[in-house]
Amino acid sequence: MEVVIGVMTGALPSVLAKLGELLVGEYNLQKEAKEGITYLQTELNNMKGALEDISKVPADQLPSNDKIWASNVRELSYDIEDNIDRFMIQCKSNKLTKQHGVKKFIHRSLDLVMQPKIRRKFATDIRDIKRSVIEVHQRRCRYEVKHSVDEPVKVDPRMLDLFKKATELVGIEESRDALIKMVMEEDEAVSNKKGKIVSIFGFGGLGKTTIANAVYEKLKTQFDCWAFVSVSQTPNMKRILKDMLSDLGRTINEELAERRLITLLQDFLQHKRYFIIIDDVWNISHWSVIRCALPESDGYRIITTTRIFTVAEKIGGPYKMKPLSIENSRILMYGRIFGEEYKDKCPDEELAEVSNRILKKCAGVPLAIITIASLLVNKGRDKLEWYEVCKSIGSGLTVDSSMENMMKVLSLSYFDMPSHLRTCLLYLSVFPEDYRIGKDRLIWSWIAQGFIQSRNQEKSLFGIGENYFNELINRSMIQPVYADHSGMIEHCRVHDVVLDLIRFLSSEENFVTIDNVVVDTSVPRKVRRLSLQNGKKDPGKCEAPMNMEHVRSVVVFPPAIDLIPALQQFRVLRVLDLEDCYISQGYSLKCLGNLLQLRYLGLRNTGIDQLPEQVGNLEFLQTLDIRFTEVSSLPSTIVQLTHLMCLRIDSGTRVPHGIGSLTSIEVLSELCITDDSTDIIKELGKLIELRELEIWITAKWNDSLDKSLKECLDKLQKIQSLYIWHPSGDTWKNCWENLNGRGNLDGWVPTAPRHLRRLWFVKGCWFSTLPAWLNPSLLQDLSLEISVKWLQQEGLEILGRLPALRSLSLTVDNQELGIHGRFAVVASSFPCLSSCCLWGFGGRVVFQQGAMPRVTQLGLDFPAREMEELNGRLDLGLENLLSLQEVAVWFQSDGASEEKVKEAKAAVMHAVRIHPNHPCRLFIDGLEVKVESDSGEDSVGGSGTHEDEEDETGTDEDEGPDEDKDVSFTGEKIKLKLICTFAVA
């Protein structure tokens, strides 16, 4: 079982596992060392249990002595693990160097001399560790203070929302009215039941309680009886049930059992039309108890509020709470600061700009706006003071008492999470504010630091990490960022207010150090995780030089590139992330091979042109990312990295022979197969743990390659994402001719098709007909780019029934096979599709009303000859695609007159011009068309470029080059790199 390192228990779980390994492993420990380890196992296990208990208590409720003791134990655990790791590596050093002959004899002789010395030194270290553990324990006992059992009664901050005057509620009318309509409207679903349940969910501070109370006050008199109760994290169910009875008009003075109270509620409500608000539900089990008390009487209405999407989903009728618009945010802020008379406009022009910046950081969260506005009230109209407040948001250093209430509300969500989620969330404090964080980058970093725990060998660590990531989204602690082309979540962001909280907590726990800024500089701390974000030094701060000896993780961002520490300073480094830092000059990777504990090496977009041969010494390395660099080939020693799980390179980077030895690898991209490296495909068949594989085949396709590829794919039984590209021709007509029947995958059947997430065959691979395993009963969540030689209407409808298909690029050869006819995308098909490309159908594709409700991007080709048959009236049903934003159409003349081609283009322009959603972009034959209003004219651009788009290999504003191969229709090539190759010339 994998052990987990966390902010709550430090490295104790890992230390306990390694102590056990020392006793049973072949380390030939001295008797004194063994006795010391046995003692440490017992004592540290007790400490671990105590830390787990302490972690359940919010920090502001912990006695200072417990805080200090917990911090001391965590720091000690890291030091212990560093000592153990150092000893283990020294004992195994003979395995890291492979010598022969005289060198081997000399090495073994030196080893025989050195190993006893190493073991004696370790026995001394164990004795010192034991002494430190005893001292920590005795210090706590010496200063322990007995506390009274009486707990202070605190006002729930959420109660303030309940008693807010209606005149003070800003921007609530629209949301309130929408919710009222949702609650009260009678539809088929409601009539089949007898009532309706709506569950409001969203981030803490958005005003869920406020809007629920507003709806409650507006509607309650329309019902026979009504009640409003709050549940909270640790509910007293008997009290909640009694409060509900009291609100409904039946007071219970006697002490009754929970079951009896449920019965009383059922009897009381049985024949009544009731309206009940259940506020602040954290756990579905608590809801289940309450639901038992609420009968299915005629016309009942129930509204619940929760921060957790999965809870809302299980309750039913989920309604996502939206943040305030910028206009309403201003009204709320200005009204709080300047009074009602100035709520529509800032009375001081000098403060308008800074207030807009502050509101942008608050992102429409009422709680954040109110809290910060309350802070600004006391700052007067001093512009410099306002800028200081703006600067402090998200810095994690604000300790003003007016921020305390907001932090308490947010911390409820934090302390409700299990410890492993808290650890993963706190690590996000290494990223700057508003940074777009790559999901994969984040999860592999979690894995490298031991934050992810595996209890089930069938579940990969990355799969567990994805669960953690999704849980943080569901708990509204991070905000998902969806990919434009696929609609899948590939990035996330942290709300500034949440970032403020986790930075503060990270600093308090000495979990992350940001630019060497700590809250209490009077206490010397060992830096464990370092984030360098800002290259500018604050002259007002005295920053002591940092000791890198205990640093486990370093993440550097471009502004701080000049602050990157030299590699020789590190001793126990596990994560080195230099993504987007251009280090091709002035920074040496020569000592990289000495970082023997390294698990994660992120060098994406750093400009390096080679990796040192010594990278083969990093036997524990799990992730290596060198995309968007100048590295032309990997060193031959890379094949020694048997723990490597994720290898990301550019298609132009050659790999050495022997990659079949990387048997732990799960992600491999972009592997290029050339004419002199086709044997690598056979080695790929040995990598049976592969989940994600991207292959660029530039070799000439022949029978041997065809056979090797099919045999390889048959062995990859865990594959979830498969990408294969081959430059077979400019068009699919040329492609199929050049392949001469090769590349057919009809015989390939994925072992577990339900696990497939992404299948992209960009030329080179194809199916004769739609495979039988591509059906709704086997596939759940998928992005699909395939080529099918022959497709009928039935096949298109099968794809349309895939429940979660988000991206589709489908190429068929009906045109070349002489198959013509109309295809229809029928109503209710493709319910989740956001990007769609349909090529080579040989006839019109018509979209019926209700089809593809979420599609934003559409690409298709159209045979202009059909304008003859349609008498110039083209109707593709584009107006039925209500979410459409971008359209790309390629016209095939196929003997049609120039006039008919112009007619067809004009018809498409007209369809886009009158589209109800007013798509913002249109491309015809690869060139962008500027679509004017009905009174204007349409014009065609000359190159298909867009001035505002970044270069294809440029860096993203937040995270560097976009990982998506299937870039949007925009950009210099307008998807020509991939999808336009399908279009018939």
N, C-alpha and C positions, 0 to 999 in steps of 0.2 A: 504493500500500500504506500502511495506517495504521502510524504509528510508535508505539512503546510506551515509556512512562516507567516506571521500576522502581526499587526500593530498591537493586538491585545496580549498575545503570549510570546512575542518576540520570536526567537529561534528555538524556543524550548521543545516543541514537537520534533523538530529536526535533530536537535541535540540528543534527545532521548533515544531516537532511532539509531543514531550513530554510536552512542554508548553501547547499545545492545550489539551492534555489529562488531565493535572492538572486542567484546567478550567472546563472541563465537567465531570471529574471523581468524585468519592465520597471521596474527600480528605479534605473537610470542611476547606478550606483555609480562613485565615483572610482577611478582606477587603483590607488592605494595600498590602498583597501579591498578591491578584488578580489584583489590579491596576498596580503593578510592572510587573507582567507577561504580561499584555496587552501591556504595553509600550515596553517590551523586544521583544514581537512578531513582532511589527512593525519595530523596530530598527534593530533587527537581520536579519529580512527578507531582508531589504535594504542592509545590509552588505553582506549577502549571494549573492545577485545579483551583487554587486561590485566585490566580490571575483571571481565569475564566469567570469566576463569580464576580470579581471586581468589574470586569468588562461589561457586565449587564447593568451597571449603575451609571447614570449620566454623570459626567465629570463634575458638574457643579454641585452634585449631592455627595461626592466622595470626601471623606476626611483627608486633610493634607498629608497625614502620615501614610495613609494607604496609597495615595498618589505617588509619593516619593519612593515608597517601597516597591511598587509595581514598576516604576521607571528604572530603579536600580536592578531589579531582576531581569528586565528585558535587555538592558545594556550588558549585563553579565552574560546572558545567554548568547549574545552575538560574539562576545570575546571567547567564550568556551567553544563555540562552533568553529571560529577561526583557528583556534589551537588544534582542534581535532582534524580539521581539513588539512592543515599544514602537515601534521604527523602522517595522515593517510597517504598524502601525495609523496612524502619522503620515502615511505615504506614501499610504494609502488613505482618508484622512480626508475627501477630497472626495466619496467615494461614500456616506459616512454621512449627509451633509446634502444634502437636495434643495431647492435654491432656484431661483428664477426671476427674470427681469428684472434690475433693478439689483442686487439681493442676489447673484444669480449672478455678475454681472460683478465686484462687489467681492470676492467669495470667490475667484474665479479669479485676480484680480490679487494678492491676498494670498498665494495658493498659489504663484504664480510667484516671489514674493519669499522665502517661507519654505522651499520645498523644497530649494534649494541649501544653505541653512543647516543643514537637517536632515541632509542627506547628509554635509556636512563634520563635523558632530557625530558621526555614525555612524562615519565613517572614523577619528576620534579614539578612539571606543569600541573599534573593532576592534583598533587599535594597543595600547590598554591591555589588552584581552583576550589578545592574543598575548603580551604581556609577562608576564601572570599565568600563562599556560600554560607558558611557558618556565621561570618561577620554580618552579612546582610540580614540573616534571620535574627541574630541577637540584637541588632540595632533596632529592628522593628519592635521586638519585645520590650526593649528599654524605654522606648518613647510611646508605647501604645497608650491611648487615652480611651477610657470607657465612656461610651456615649449613651445618652438617655434613649429609651425605646420610643419616646414620643416623637412623631414625625411632624415637621412643620406643615401647616396647611397653606398651599399656594393657590393663587387664582389661576385658573386655566386661561392662557392668553386668548384662546379661541372664543371665550365668553364675551370678549369685547365686541366681536363681530355681531353677536346676537342682539345687542342693545344699541347698535348704531342707528341713528335717526335716518329715516328714509331720505331726508333732504341732503344727507351727507354721502349717499351712495352715488358714485359717479360711474357712468358707462354701463350701468347694470340693466337698464331698461331693455335693450336689444336682447341680451342673453336671457333675461328673465322672461320676456315674451316668447322667445323661441322655446324655452323650457316649458312654459305653460302650455303652449301649443302641443308640444310633444307629450306632455302628461295628460292633457284633456281630450286630445283628438280621438275620435272613435274610428277604429279601422278593423279590418278583418281579424287581425291578431288579437285585438282587445275583445271583440265580440265573442270569439271562440273561448276566451278565458272569461273572467268576470270582472277583471280589474286590470291594473297596469302598474308595472314597476319601472322606475328610471333610476339609474345609478350614476351620479355625477363623480367623475374622477379627474385628477390632475395634481400638479405640483403644489406643495405646501405654500400657502400665501397667495394663491390665485383668487381666493374668495369663494370657495365652494360652500362654506357654511353661510356666508352672507347671502349668496343667491338663493340657496335653499330656504333660508328664513324669509327672503323677500317673496318667493313663490308661496310659501306657507301662509304668510300674512294676507296675500292677495286672494288665495283660493279657499282657505279653511272654512269660511262661512257658507260655502256651497255644499258642505257635507254635513252628515248627521253628527259626527264627532271628530275630533282631531287631537294629535299629540306630537310633541317634538322632544326626542331624547337623544343624548349623546352616549356613544359606546366607549371610546378611547382604547388605548393599547391594552390595558389590564382591567377589563370591565368587571364590575360586581353585578352579575346578571340579575340577582334578586332585586337589587336597588333599581336597576334599569326597568325591570318589569313593573315594579311598584310605581315608579315615576310615570310610566306610560299609563297605568290605570288611573293615577291621579290626574294627569292631563286630560284623560278621556272623561273624567267626571266621577270616578269612583275611588274614594280614598280608602286605603287599607291601613289600619293602625296596628293590627296584630302581626306577629311573626309567622310567615307562611313559607313552606318549602317551595323551591323553584317550580316543581311540577304543578303544584296547586295554583300558583300564580299564572302559569300558562293556561291552565284550564279556565280560570276566571276570565282571562282575556278572551279566550275563544268563545266562551258563552256570552260575554258582553257584546262582542263585535259580530256575532253570527249573522244577524239579520240587519246590520247597519251598513250604511255607505260611509266608510271612514277614510280619513286622510292622515297619514303618519310619516314624519321625517325621522329617519334613523341616521344620525350624524356621526361621522368619524369612525367608520368600520375599518378595522385593520386585519381582521382574520375571518375567513369564511365560516369557520366553526362557530364564531360568535353570532354571525348572521343566521346561521342554521337554527340556533336556539330561539332567536327572536322570531324567525319565520314560522316556527311551530305554533306560536301564539297568535298568528294573524290568519284568520280563516279566509276562504275563497268566497266572500260575500259579494253581492251585486255592486259593481261600480266603485270598488275600493281603489285608492291610489297610494302608492308608497314611493318615497324618494329617499335614496341613501347617498351618502358622500363618502369617498375614500380616496386615498392617495395612490392606491395600487390598482393598476389596470386589470390584473388577473382576478382580483376580488370583484371589481365592477362587472367583469365579463361573466363571472359565475353567478352573481346576483341577478343579472339580466338588465337589458335596456341601457347599456353604457352610453354616457353623454360626456364628451371630452370638454372640460372647461377651457375656454380660450382666454388668452391674456387681453388686456385693454389695448385699444387702438392708441396710436400716438397722440391723437387729438384728446381722447379721454384721459390719457396719462397726464397730459399737460394740465387739463382742468383739475384733476385730482391733486397734482403737485402744487400748482399756483394757488388753488383755493386753500390748501393747508398752510402755505407760507404767507401769502399776501392777503388772504381773506376773499370772501365771495365776490366782491366787486371787481377783483382782478383775476378771476379764475380762467377767463378766456384768453388772456394775454399777459405776458410778463411785463410788469410796469417799468422795469429797468432794462433797457436795451443791452447794457453791458453784461447782463446776466443771462441773456437769451441763449447765447451759444453754449455756455457751460451747462445750462439747465438741459439743453437738448442732448448733450453728451451724457449727462447723468441719467436722463430718461432712457437713452439707448441701452445703457448698462442695466437698467432695471427691467427692460424687455417686457413691459406691460404687466409686471407682477404687482398687484395693488399693495401687498404687504411691504415689498421692497420700497415702493414709491412713498408710501406713508411714513415708513421708518426713516428713510433718508430725508424726506421733507421735514420731518420733526427735528432732525439734526440740523438742517439748514436754517430753521427758524431762529435758532440761537446763534447763528453766525452773522446775523444782520444781512447787509447788502454788500459785504466785502467780497469782491470778485476773487481775490487771491485765496480767501478762505474756502470759497465754493470750489475752486479748482483743486484745493487740497483734499476736500471731501470726495470729489470725482476721482482723484488719483487713488484715494484709499480704498474705494470700492473694488473688491476682488483681490486686494493686496494681502489680506489675512492678518493685518496688523491693527485693525480698528478695535479699540477697547472702550470706546465711548459708551456710556450706560444706555444711551438712546437706541443703540443697536442691539441691546441685550434681548429685548422681546422677540425681535425677528430671529435671532440666533436660537432662542429657545424653541420657537415653532419649528425651525428647520431641523434642530437637533433631535426632535421627536422622531422624525423619519430616520435619522442616522442611527440612533440607539435602538430603534426597533429592528434593525437589520442584524442577521447573524454575523459573527465575528469575521468570517472569511469575506463577506461582502464589504464590510467596513474597511478591511485592509485594502481590498481592490479599489474601493472608492477613494481612499486617502492617497493612493499612488497617483491618481489623476492630478494631484496638486503639482506634479512636476511640469505640467504643461502651462503655457501662458494663457491669459484670458482670451476668450473668443477664438481659441485655436481649434481647428478641425482635426480631431484625433482619429487616426486610422484604426478600425476595429482590430484587424489582424496584428498590427504593430503593438497595440495595447495588450492583447491577449498573450502574445508570445513573450512580452516583457513580464507579465504576471507569472507565466510558467517559469521563466528563467530565475525568478527570485523566490520560487517555492510558495507562491500565494495560492496555488490551485491544488486542491486535494482530490485524489481519486480513490473511491471506495469500490468501484466496479471496473474490473480489468477490461470489460467489453467497451467501455466508454473512454475515448481518447481524452488526454488532458486539454486539448484545444476545444473539443466538444463541451467539456465541463466549463471551460472559460467562456464559451459562447453563452452557456446557460447563465453564468454570472453576469455577463454583459447585458443580456436580455432582462434579467431580474432588476438590474439597476435602472433600466429604461422603464420597466413596469412600475417601479417604485418612484418614478419621476425624479430620480437623482441625476440622471444624465439625459440629454436631449438627442434623439436619433437624427442622423442626417442621411437622407435617401439618395441613392445614385439616380441620376436623371434617366439613364437608358434602361435600367432594370427595375427600378422601384425598390431595390433591396437596400437594407441598412448596411452601409460600408464604413461609415464614420459616425462620430458623436461629438457633441459639444457639452461643456459644463456651464450652466447658468452662472453668471458672475456672483450672484449671492451665495449659491452653493459653493462656488470656488472659494469665496471668502471664508466660509465655515470650515471647509476641509483643509485649507492652508493654515488656519489658526490651530486646528486640532493636530495637524501634521507637525507643526512647530512645537506645540505643547508636548507631544509624545516623542519628539526628536526622531520622527519618522522620515521627514524630508527636509533638507536644507535648501532654500532657494537663494541663489546669489550670496550665500553666506550671511543671510539675514535671519537672526533668531530673536525670539521674543525677549528672553532674559539673558543678556550677554554677561551678566555677573557670574553665571554658572558655566564653567568650561564643559563643552560637550564634544563627544566624538561624532564626526560627520559620518552617517551611514549611507544616505542617499542624497546625491547632489544634483540640483537642477540649475544650470547656468543659462539665464534668459536675457540678461541685460548687460551689455558691455560697458555702459557708462557707470562710473563710480560716483556715489553720492558724497560730496565733500563734507556733508554734515555728519556722516557716519564713520566711525572708526572700525575698520574691518581688520581683524587679526588674520595673519596667514593661516591657511587651512592645512591640517595634516591629513593626507590622503591614505594613510596606512589602513584605516578601518572602513573606507568607502566601498560599498557594495554595488552601487549603481550610479552612473553618470549619464545625464541627458543634457546635451548642449544644443542651443538654438543659434541661428546665424548671427544675431546681434552680439553674442558673447563668444564669437569664434576665437578671439585673441586671448580668451581666458582658459582655453582648454589645457588642463594639466598634462605634463609629460607622462607617458605611459609608465616609465620606470618608478613613478611615485606610488603606484598602486600595488597592493599586496593581496587583497581578497576580492578584487572586482569581479562581479558577475554579469553586469549589464554595461555595455558601452554603446551609446546611441548618439551618433554624430550626424544624423540625417539632415540634409540640406546645408551642411557646413562645408564650404569649399576649402579643402585642406590639401589640395594637390601640391602646394608650395609651402614650405616653412613648418610642416608638421610631419614627424617621422613615425612610421608604424614599425620600425625596426624591432622594438621591444615587445611587439604584440604577442609573440610566442611565449613570453614569460608570464602572461596572465593566465595561469593554469586553472583558475576557478571560473573563467569566463564562460557564460552560457548564451549570451545574446550579443551579437556584433552587428550594429546597424550603420552601414556606410553608404546608404542610398544617397545619390545625388551629391557626392562629396568631391567628385573630380579626380579621384585617385586613378592611377593607371596600372597598378599591380598590387598583389598581396604577397607578403613575404612567405618564403617556404616554411618558416617556423610556425605558420598557422596550423600545421599538422600536429603541433604539441598541445593544442587546445582540446584535449580528449573529452571534455564535458560540454563542448559547444553544441548548442541546440538550434540556434537561429543564426543564419548568415545572409545578409541582404546587401548586395552590391549593385542593384539596379541603377541605371542612369549614371554610370561611371565610365571610365576609359579602360577598364580592365579587359584585355583581349583574351586572356586565358587564365584558368585557375591553376595554382601550383599542384604538382603531382601529389603532394602530401595531403591534399584535401580528402583523399580516399581513406585516410586513417581516422576520420572523425565519425566513429560508429554511433555516437549519440546524437548526431545531427538530425533534426526533425524538419527543419524548414530551410530550403536553399533557394534564394531568389537571385537570378542573374539576368543579364540582357541576352537577347537572341544572338548577338555578335560575340559573346564570350564562350570560348571553347572549354570543354571539360576534359579532364584526362581519362584514359581508360581505367577501368576498375571501379566505377561508381556503383557497381552492383554490391560493393561492400558496405554501402551506406544503408544498412538494413533497417534503421530506425526512422528513415525519412518519410514524412507524410506530405510535404509540399515541395514540388520541384517545378520551377518556372524561370526563364523561358529557355528550354533546352533546344539547341539547334542541332539537327542531324544533317551532316554534309555527306558528300560522296565518299569521303575517306573515314567516316565515323558511323556508318550504318550499323556496325556491330553493337553500338551502344543500346540500340533498341532491345537486343536480347538481354543486356544487363538490366534494363528497366524491369523486365519480368521478374527479377529477384527482389524488387522493392515492393513487397506485398503489403506494406503499411501505407502506401500512397493513397491519399484522399484527393489531392489536387495535382494535376499534371498539365503542363503547357508545353507543346512540342512545335517547333518551327522546322519543317522538313524542306531543306533546299536541295537535297539529293535527288537524282533522277529516279522517278518511281519505276520500279521493276518488280518482277515476280518474287524475288527474294525479299525485298523490302515489304511487299504486300503481305507475305506469309509471316514475316517476323512481327509486323505490327499487330496482326490479328492474334497471334500466339501471346504476345505481350499483354494485350487488352484482356484476354481471357483469364490471365493470372492476377490481374489487379482487381480483386474482389471487394475492396473497400473504397473504390473510386467514387467521389462525389462531384468532382469538377474536372472536366476533360476538355482541353482545347487543342486542336490540331490545325495547322496552317500549312498550305503548300502552294507555291506560285505556279500553278499549272497553266494559267492563261489569263488574258485580260477579261474574258467573258466565260460564262459557264459553257457556252457552245465550244469554245476553244479548249476549255478545261477537260471536258469529257472526251474530246477527240485526242488530246495529248495523253490522258490517262489510259486510253485504249482498254477500258473495262476494269482497270485496276482501281484499288481504293474502295471497292464495294464492301460494306460492313453488314450485309444482310445476315451473316451467320453469327454476328456478335450479339450476345444477350447479357446485359449487366447482371451480376449475381444478385445485387440488391437494388433494383431500379428505384425503390421508394426513397433511397438515400441520395439519389442524384439531385444536384442543385443547379448545375450548369453544364450544358453540353454544347460546345461550339466547334463545328467542323467548317472551317473557312477554306473551302475548296480542298480538293484532294481526297476527301472521304464522303461517301454518299450511300443512300439506301435506294433500292429499286422501288419499293413502296413504303408506306408508313409502317414502321415496325410494330408488331403486335403488343410489345411491352410499353409502348407510348400510349397509355390509356389512363383514364381518371382513377381507376381502382388501384393502380400501382404507383402513380406519381403524385406527389403532394405540392412540393415547392420547387420551381424550376425556371431557369433562364435557358432558352433553346435557340440554337442557330444551326440548322441542318439543311441538307440538300436531298431531295427525293426525286428520283427519275420520273415518276408518274404519280399523280395525285388526283383523287376524285373528290366530289363534294362531301362524301361521307367522311373522308380522312380529315378534311378541314373542320368538320363538326366535332370529330373526336378530339382534336387539339383544342377546340373551343370549350370543351367540357373539363379540361384540366383545371382543377379548382384554384390553383395559386400560380399559374403561369404568368410571369411578370414581364418577360422580354421574349420576343419571337422574331427571328429572321429566317424565313422559309423560302427556299429556292427549288423550283420544280422545272422539268424539261418538257412540259406539255407543248410549248411553242414549237420546239424542234421536232417533237414526235408527231406534229400535225394535229394535236388534240386542241380543239377550240370550243369555247362555250363559256357561259356565265357562271361565276361562283358567287355564292351569297354567304356573308358573315351574318348568321341569324341572330335574332333577339336573345338576350341573356347569355350569349357566348362570350368567352374571354373576359370574365368578370374582373380580373385583377391586372390585366395586361396594361402596361404603361408605354411600351415601345414596340412597334410592329413594322416589319418589312416583308413584303410579299412580292416575289420576283418570278417571272417566267411562266405565269399561269396560262398564257395563250389567249386570254379573253378578259373581259371586265370582271373586277371584283367589286361587288355591291354590298354596302354596309346597311343592314336593316336597323330600324329603330330599336334601341335597347341593347345593341351590340357594343362591345368594347367601351363600357362607360368611363374607364379611367385612362384610356390611351391618350398620351400627350404628343407622341412622335409617330408619324406614319410615313413609310416609304413604299412605293409600288411602281410598277411599270405598266404602260397602257398601249395597246396596239391601235395606232391611229386609224387603221383601216376600218375599225368598228364605227367610226363616225359616218361612214357610208350607210351602214345598216340602221343607225340611230337617227338618220335624217338631221344630223347636226345637233341633236339634243342629248347631251351627256348627263347622265344622272348616276353618280357613284354612291350617293347617300352620305356624303361627307358631313352634311348637316346633322346627321344622327350621332356623330362622334362628339359628344358635348364637351369633352375635356381637351380637345385637340389644340395644340400650340404650334407644332412644326410639321410641315408637309414637304416631302420630296418625291417628285414624279419624273420618271424617265419615259419618253415616248419612243415607240418603235414604228418606223414608217412602213416597213414591209410592203413597199409598193404603193402606199397611199400617196396621193398628190400632196404637193407642198401646201396647197390651200387647206386640205383636210387636216394636216398636221397643225397648221396655225389655228384652225377651228378648235381642235382638241385642246390645245394649250390655252386658248382664250376661255374655253368652257371651264377648265380647271381653275384658272385665275378668278373667274366669276364665282365659282362655287366657294372658293376660299374667301373672297371679298364679302360675300353675304352670309358667311358662316356665323351662327349666333355667338360663338366664343371668340370670333375675330382672331384667328391664329396669327401669331406675330411674325412668322417666317414661312416663306415658300421658296422651294428650289425646283427648277425645271431643267432637266438634263444636266444637273450638276452646277447650275448657275443660280445665284439668288435673285429672286424676283421681288421688287419692292411693290407691295400690294397697297394701292391707295383706296380711299373711300369710293363710294359709288360714283361720285362726281369727278373723281380724279382719273389719272391714267396709270397703267402699270408699266414699270420699266424693269429691264433685265440687266443685272450686273455683268461685268465682263470677266470675272475670274472666279466667282463663287467664294471669295474671301470675305472676312468680316473684320473690320479694323479693330474692334474692341477685343477680339479673341486673342489669347496668348498663343505663343508658338507651341507646336506639338510636343516639343521636348522641354518646354519651359517648366518652371516650378509653380506650384499652386501657392496662392497667397498665404495659406495656413500650413499646408503639410507637404509641399513639394509636388512633384509630378503626379498627376492623377493616375491611379492604378488601372482605370478602366481602359481596356483595349477598344471596346465599342464606344468610341467617343461620340458625342452628340452630332447632330447634323451640321453644327456650326464648325468653324475652324477652316484652315486653308484647304484641307482635302474634303471637307464636308462628308465625312464618313467614307470617302473614296478608298481609304486604306483597306477597309474591310467590306462594308456592305455594297458599295457601288461597284465592286468587282463582279457582283452578281448580275448587274443590269446588262441586258442585251445591248450590244453596241448599235 
